[in-house]
Amino acid sequence: MSDLSPQTTATTAEDVKAATPAVSDATPASPVAANWRGYLRVGSIVRETPIVKTFRLLPSSGERFLPFTFVPGQFLNVAFSIGGARMNRSYSISSSPTHREYVELTVRREPRGAVSRHIVDLLKVGDLIEAGGPVGRFTFTGTEADSIVLIAGGVGITPMLSITRYLTERSWAGDIFFIYVCRTPADFMFANVIADLERVNPKLHVAVTMTRPAGTNWKGPRGHLTKELLTQTVSDLASRRIHLCGPPAMMASVKAILTELGVAPEHVKTELFGLVKPAPVAAGTSLTPTAPATGPLVTFSKNNKSARIRVDLQAGDSPPKQTILELSEELGIGIEFSCRVGTCGVCKVKMISGEVEMAVQDALDPDDKTNGIILACQAKPKGEVTVEA
């Protein structure tokens, strides 16, 4: 953590004091520009760990304030042209919305992630980034409950940090239980930030456990999150609101523990962190489907292409039916996407006719639904469908 710069990323007592008078001007609300899309300029870059950097983004126009507001827990969609292809990704905001002059994204370099490698390896101060949003409903402002339990794994810490910074700067009266699961002390991003927040906020209770601390001088809890550590850290857990964000395996394990401890599902809000990829085909299977598709017919009006939805996909997709996005990828339609879980809104398309079912519709607002906008990554046709793509 020697590269961590407290001047640019830590929240100190002075930061809180300075931010407090401006809170009324920056209270989360509707974005200044609804459905904003444009460019932001990289103002500074801080290395959090050997493979994680925080990028402070400023208005590209030279204006003092950002052209949008956001709610703690939301994310931005960013787009890059890499190798001749346009690629979209979604990154949670790690800064607090009380600071209207900038927004911070914290990005971990993934060995096989074209966009994350581009961002971490190549972006420099002064570069412009195409961005859109903010979006997402994994939010907490303090009005939803009188206490909050934030459980994070890996880089899933970023929305939790935004929430904790915001609540601390507002001197929120509720208890904040911040529980973080990390591999090694070298991977513990924002360690100094969290320590500073603890010092200024007596209502913040932090527990950090390391899953691979061997060979380090880590003195805290070791191993994966257990029900014992949860109950030791959080009293009366079953009655509290819980936010959970991290790798899929970690989230599944924690959700099982919460169920065992009697936490009602409606008390748990989750966000899957990272790109969800299509299920891999079984070993020995041809990459090109050989069986004819027998599902509803989908027409892509702009491309003048039609094809039937496949209903013979992997077991576990219930019903085992393609989404419109998956079919569009087969046909080379070019619908843009990012999260694939229905929260970022990048894959919005207009449905001209037909009816679809969507398990998640978080990225759709009432106007979208009124105007026939659907999420291609979630939309599974109930019958013949025509979309404007």
N, C-alpha and C positions, 0 to 999 in steps of 0.2 A: 504493500500500500504506500510505498515511498513516493510514488508519483501523484498521490492524491493532493489536490490543491484546496485547502480549506477556504481560501479567498473566493473560489469560484463555485464550490459545491457544498460546503458545510453550512449548516444553519446554526448560528451562534446566538447567544442572548442579545447581542447587538443587532443581528439580523432580524430577530423577532420584534424587537422594539421598533426598529425602523420600518418594518412591514406593517405593523398594527394600524397606524393612522390611515393607511391607504386601503385597508380591507374593504371599507364601504364602497370605494370606487371600483373594486375588482371582485365584488361578490359574484360567484358563478351565476350566469344567466344565459339567455339565448346568445349565440355567437353574434358579434358585431356585424359580420357578414354571414348570413345563413348559407349553409352548404359551401363554405369558403373553399376556394382552390386558387393557388398562386405559388409564389416563390418566397423562400426564406433564406437568409444569408447566415453562413456559419460564422459566429462571433468568437467562439473559443472552443477548444477541445481539451478535455481532461481525461487522462488515462486512470481508470478506476482499478483495474487488474491487468495482468499481461494480455488478456484478450477482450477486455471491455473498455469502451470509451463513452464519455458523456459529451454530447454536442449541444452547445448553447446556440439556439437559432434566434436571429433577430429579424425585424421587418426588412425586407429587401428595398423598400421605398425610401428608407432613411427616416421614416416617421418614428416618433418615440415609442408608441404603443403598437402591439400586434393588431392585425386586422380582425381578430377573433378573440373570444373568451372561451374558457373551457372549465369543466368540472373535474375535481380531483378523481383520478381513476380512468379518465378517457385516454384515447390514443390518437395519433395522426397517421394518415396514409401517406407514404412517400413513393415517388416513382423515379426510376433511372433508366437510361438507355445503356445497356451493357451487351457488348458483342453484337450489336445490331438489333437486339430485342428489347422491347419495353417491359420492365419488370416492376411490379408493385409489391410493397410490403407494408405491414402495420407495426408501429412501435409505440408502446405506452409512454406517456409523458411522466417524467420523474420529478419535474419541478412543481412548485405550488402556483395555483392561479392568482394568488395575491400579487405576484410579480408580473405586471402587464407588459413589461418591456421585452421579455424574452420567454422562450419555452425551451425546455431541455429534453432531449431524447437520449436514452442510454442503450447502447447497442453492443451485443456480444458477437464476436467474430465466430461464425460457424464454419468448420473446415470445408463443408460442401455447400455453403450458402453463398451464392453469387452476389446477392445484394449486400449481405452483412460484410463480406470480404471487401467489396467495393467501398462501403462506407468506412470501415475501420482502417483499411490499408491506404486508401487513396484520398479521401476527403481532407481538405485543408481549410484553414481560416480564410474567409473571403469567398468561398465557393457558394453557389446558389443551389438550393434543393427545391424541386417541385414537390409540393405537399398539398394535402386536402384534409378537411375535417373542421373541428375535432369530432370524433365519433366514439361510440361505446356507451354501455349502460352499467359497467362495472364501477359504479360511482358511490361516493359517500361524502356528504357535506356536514354531517352532524345533526341534521334535522330528522333523519330516518330512524334513529334509535338513540338511547341515552348512553350506550357504550358500544365499542366495536372491537372485534377480534380479527386481526389481520395475520393470515398464515401464508407465507411465501416460500417458494423453493427456487433456487438459482436466480436467473434474471427476472423471474416473476416478482421480485422485490420492487420493481420500478413503480407500478401503480400504487403499491402500498406506501412507498416513500412520499409520493405526491400527496396522498391522503393525510399521512402523518404530519408532513410539513404544514399543510393547510390548517389542520385542526390545532396544531401547536401555535401557529402564528395568530390564530383567532382566539387563543386562550380558551378553547372549548372545555367545558366543565366535565365531560364524560371521561371514563377510563378507556385508554387505548392499550390493547394487548398486542404486541408486535412479536410474532414468532417466525423465525427464519431458519430454514434448513439449507445448509451449505456443504460443499464437499470438503474444502480445506481452508485454513485461514487465509491463504493467498487468493482464494476465490471470493472472499468476503468483501464484496463491493459496498461502499458507503459506510464502512465501519466507523470512520471518524464522524460522519454526518449523524449517524444514529446515536453515537455517544454524546454528541453535542445536544441533540434533541432531548435525550434523557436528562441532561443536566438542567435544561431550562423548563422541562415539562414534568412536574411531579406526578401527573396522571398517566404518564407513559411507562408501561411495564414491558421490558424486552427480554426475550429468551432466544438464544441462538444455539443450535446444535450442529456439529460437524460430523458428516458421515465417513470421512476418510482423514482423520487427524493424525494418524500414525506418523511418527518422525517429526512432529511439530511440538511447540510448547503450549498448545491449546489447553486451557484450564477449565473450559466450560463443558456443557453436556456433549456427549458423543453418541453417534449412531443416528438412525432415522427417527423421525418424530414418533413418539409413543403416547399412549393414552395417559401414562403416568406423568410425563412431562407436561402434557396439555392440562391435566387437572391440577398439577402443582402450580402452573403459571396462571391459570384462569379459574377463578372461583365461580361457582354457579354457571358453568359453561352452557348448559342446555337452554338457559333463558336468554342468551346473548345473540346478537347478530354477528355472523361470521363471514368474512371474505377470504376466499382461497384462490391462489394463483401460483402455478408452477408447472413442472413437467407432468405429462399425463400419468405416469406410473406413481409419482408422488401424490398427485391429487386423488387418484383412486384409492390409495392406501389411507390417506387422511379422511376421505369421505367415509370409508368403512369404519374407521375409529370413531368418527363423530356419530355415526348411526349406532354403534355399540354403546356410546355414552348417552344415548337418548336425545340427541340433537335432532329436532324436526327438520326435514328437508327445506321447508320454506324459510328457515333461519339461515341457510347457507347460500351465499352467492358466489359463483365461480366464474373464472375466465381461463380458458385454455391458452397457455402462452406458447407462441410459436406457430409456424405454418402447419396446418393439417394436410397431409398428403393423401392422395387416393390410395385405397388399399392395394397392396402388391398382389400380382397374380400368383397363383400357386406354382410351385416348382415344376418345370417341364411343360408349362403351358405356353402356347404361342402368344406373342404380343398382339397379333392381329386376330380379333374374334372370328371364329369360323361359323358358329351357329347364327342363323338369321335372327335379327331383332324382331320381337313380336309385340312390343309395347305400343303405346299411343304414338301417333305421328306428330313430329314437331317440325314446323316450317320456320326458317330463318329468313325473313322477308328481304332484308338488305342484300344478303348473299345469294338469294334465290336458291337455297338448298333445303332439302327436306330429308328426314330420316326418322326411323322409329326408335323409340327408347328401348334399351336393353333391360330385360327383366330377369336376366340369368347371371347376375353379378355374384360377388362373394357372399357366402353365408355370413350373417351378422349385420348386413345392411337390410333393415326390415322396414318395408318390404324390399327385396333385393332388386332395386330399380335405379337406373341412372338418373342423375340430376340433369337439368338442361345445360349446366356448365360442362359436365362430363361429356355429354353428347357433342357439344360445340367444340370441345377439344379434339374429339375424333374426326370432326369434319373440317377442322382448321378455320373456324368462324372468327376467332380472335376476340372473344369476350374477355375483357380485363378482369382480373381477380387478385385478391391478396390473402385474406385470412381463411377462406373456405369454410367458415363456421357461422356465417350469417351476421357478423357484427360490424364489419368494416364498411360495407356498402359499395365497394369498388365494382362489384359485378351486377349492379342494378341494370335491368333492361325493361323495356315497356312490353307488356303482353297485349297484343292486338285482339286476340280472341282465345277462348278456352278457359280452363280452370286448372289450378295447380294446388298441391299441398306443400307447406313449408314448415318444417319442424321448428326453425328459429327465424324470427323476423325482426330482430333487434335493430337492424340498420334502416328499417322502413319507418318513416314518419306518417302521420295521417294523410298528408297531401300525396305522398307516394302511393298509398293504398287507394285513394280516391282516383288517381290517374292511371291505375293499372300497372304500376311499377312492381316488379318482382325481383327477388334475389336469385340469380341463376344458380348459385352454389347450393341453394336449398330447395329450389323448385322441382317437384316431381309431378309430371302431368297426370291428371285424372282422366283425360281424354285428349282429343286432338287440340294442339296448341299452336298459335302463331306468335312469334316474338319479333320485335324490331331489332334485328342484329344481323 
